[in-house]
Structures are given as structure tokens and as C-alpha cells.
Amino acid sequence: MINPRVRKWLLLSAGILAVGLGVVGAFVPLLPTTPFLLLAAACFARSSDRHYEWLLNHRWMGAYVRNYREHKATTRRIKVVTMALLWGSIGYAAIAVADGWVVRALLLSVAAGVTIHVLSLRVVTGDVNPEGAAKSPAVRDARGR
């Protein structure tokens, strides 16, 4: 059994690392943002109430994490940006960088899998207050229902 104090610091460190990777993933299309932010939220929930509240109330990341955790949803804008960055970078890598059809097929398979996941997420609509928390969000599935 791990000492509770050591466990707390390991989880806190893992959460901080996950936030860092999530932020980098917002700019690097092949590095996912959502899984890292969700991992950070899970680590913070078990180690630090202060860090957990900070993440959930963060101006940019808070609504993103809450929408995904509570509704398995995201905004239409995030879906569009994700698809554009994903296919732009994968397309470039598959055409200009990758050597051989196996690597190209692998890149396109990863992009297809991510696309299926992102498009399957429901869409959150509604007013957003300055702190990023949605006010009575309307959540719609991939078909707009």
C-alpha cells in the first residue's frame, strides 16, 4: 500500500503533467486534449480539491471538461476546429512526410477513428457566462436531437 501522502503527491503531479499535455494537445492535433484534461480532473479529484475546482472553473478548460464529463458533449465550434486541424495535419503527414503505404494507412485509420468519436459527441448549445459555465445548456445528439 502506498503512503497516502505519497499517493496524493503522485496524483497531483500526474494531474499537473496531464494539464500540460492537454494544453499542448490543443495546439498539436495528434496529441489529444480531452483525455489528458479528463485524466487531470480525475487525478485532482483524488488529490486536491483546490486544483480540481481550479480546472473545472478555468476560463478555457473548465467548460470543456464539464461538458464532456457531464454530457459527453462539446460545442460545434470545437468539433469544426478539431476536424480541420486533425485532417489538415494528418493529410499533410500522410502526403508529404510518411514513407510507405502502411504508415499512410495507419495515419488515416487514426484520423478516421478520431473523426468517428468526435462526430458522435453531442453538441452543447446555450449561453455561456464569463466564467465559462454553461447556463442551462441544451445538449443535442449528433443528429441535432
Secondary structure in CASP SS format (residue, H / E / C, confidence):
PFRMAT SS
TARGET T0000
AUTHOR 0000-0000-0000
METHOD secondary structure of the structure
MODEL  1
M C 1.00
I C 1.00
N C 1.00
P H 1.00
R H 1.00
V H 1.00
R H 1.00
K H 1.00
W H 1.00
L H 1.00
L H 1.00
L H 1.00
S H 1.00
A H 1.00
G H 1.00
I H 1.00
L H 1.00
A H 1.00
V H 1.00
G H 1.00
L H 1.00
G H 1.00
V H 1.00
V H 1.00
G H 1.00
A C 1.00
F C 1.00
V C 1.00
P C 1.00
L C 1.00
L C 1.00
P C 1.00
T C 1.00
T H 1.00
P H 1.00
F H 1.00
L H 1.00
L H 1.00
L H 1.00
A H 1.00
A H 1.00
A H 1.00
C H 1.00
F H 1.00
A H 1.00
R H 1.00
S H 1.00
S C 1.00
D H 1.00
R H 1.00
H H 1.00
Y H 1.00
E H 1.00
W H 1.00
L H 1.00
L H 1.00
N C 1.00
H C 1.00
R C 1.00
W C 1.00
M H 1.00
G H 1.00
A H 1.00
Y H 1.00
V H 1.00
R H 1.00
N H 1.00
Y H 1.00
R H 1.00
E H 1.00
H H 1.00
K C 1.00
A E 1.00
T E 1.00
T C 1.00
R H 1.00
R H 1.00
I H 1.00
K H 1.00
V H 1.00
V H 1.00
T H 1.00
M H 1.00
A H 1.00
L H 1.00
L H 1.00
W H 1.00
G H 1.00
S H 1.00
I H 1.00
G H 1.00
Y H 1.00
A H 1.00
A H 1.00
I H 1.00
A H 1.00
V H 1.00
A C 1.00
D C 1.00
G C 1.00
W H 1.00
V H 1.00
V H 1.00
R H 1.00
A H 1.00
L H 1.00
L H 1.00
L H 1.00
S H 1.00
V H 1.00
A H 1.00
A H 1.00
G H 1.00
V H 1.00
T H 1.00
I H 1.00
H H 1.00
V H 1.00
L H 1.00
S H 1.00
L C 1.00
R E 1.00
V E 1.00
V E 1.00
T E 1.00
G E 1.00
D E 1.00
V E 1.00
N C 1.00
P C 1.00
E C 1.00
G C 1.00
A C 1.00
A E 1.00
K E 1.00
S E 1.00
P E 1.00
A E 1.00
V E 1.00
R E 1.00
D C 1.00
A C 1.00
R C 1.00
G C 1.00
R C 1.00
END
